[in-house]
Amino acid sequence: MGGPEVLQEAEVDQPRPGPGEAVVGVAASGVNFLDVYHREGRYRLPLPFTPGAEGAGTVVEVGPGVADVAVGDRVGWVEVPGTYAERAVVDSSRLVPLPDDIDFETAAAVLLQGMTAHYLVKDAYPVQGGDTVLVHAAAGGMGLLLTQLITHLGGRVIGTTSTTAKAELAKRAGAAEVILSSAVDDLAAEVRRLNGGQGLPVVFDGVGAHTFDASLASLRPRGHLVLFGAASGAVPPFDPMRLARGGSLTLIRPSLGDFIADRSELLRRAADVFEWVRSKALEITVTGRYALSEAARAHSDLEARRTTGKLLVVPDAAALGRPEETQS
């Protein structure tokens, strides 16, 4: 547990599948703040562990009793630790077959965040046409997807970013207004100014500690705060009466696993995400590719907000025909 420096590349024995499991040759693995939380120990896993919880590749071996997939199938998966690797063992019921027109990098870049965005705008708070919505970190991988989906559903996005360059990315994704968080003294007041003096029906907040107070203050009576992440740290304990004083506000702290626990729900959400990609409602931007030996640098870049879009760990970049690259 600790900083990015605790990530070390190591040789291990080839994994073998147990009953109901498949071994997948990993073509690409998504880099997410969930990986950071695991590394830090915020979400504890038994030590030692291989990080990464989102990947795509080809099934190379199956264990007894596997009926969901076969050797040679192209698959993706989320919320199964161990994807920063050349091969990963995955419960076959958690594998999502990939359509022919979805390549490995796209699958590894979109499944976790795409399905997260799906349940956020469909279940945590069903976005309606005409809703004005605040999205924090609107130029990050998650923020760009949320901004695109909310716009697709007829909503109006006010985004926050840390730089003017990131603000332009958020606007290209559909944000109607973008606030540079470092340039305003009272973020909630600026949000209300941009919304005609009124609070908002919902705020999607994946930043956490640094934005929580402003998120609550940006809501109208009976508004909803969807706190789906903690990129800046966990929100300290607070008095629930703040929700009452704010106007009977609602707070939800959801997690993707609870929205894909059933295989049929997992496949339904994945299918919707792939269709959004196919129809261009979602456009995926991979801005950094890192070798396994560079996983620590991927985490450092993500945590320092030196990146936009999606980052991937690619075990064999040459095999994919793409050079390793990063954006700083």
Summary of the structure (lengths in Angstrom):
residues: 328
radius of gyration: 19.7
end to end distance: 25.2
largest distance: 61.5
contacts: 1122
relative contact order: 0.15
helix: 35%
strand: 23%
